[in-house]
């Protein structure tokens, strides 16, 4: 009975490992969102290698570690930005294009 009363009074609390994992996940999601906001615009398409390079340069400028190419593709897909194969197997992301100047003025 004391346990039930403590639960009602104090709640379940937090597990440190879960809080850390949740924080890491949110940071990764926020990083990708910030990249999309700063360097991309909707519409058009961009070759997958160009988007990946721009993303890696952007994270390097901030001293952050980029997510893997596979993770990048999955996260973009969650946002409705899908990769398609073009002639000769070239992949492009549809519904997005690089729009902002990179940190080195290109």
Buried (B, 14 or more C-beta within 10 A) or exposed (E): EEEEEEEEEEEEEEEEEEEEEEEEEEEBBEBBEBBBEEBBEEEBBBBBEEBBEBBBBBBEEEEBEBBEEEEBBEBBEEEEBEBEEEEEEEBBBBBBBBBEEBEEEE
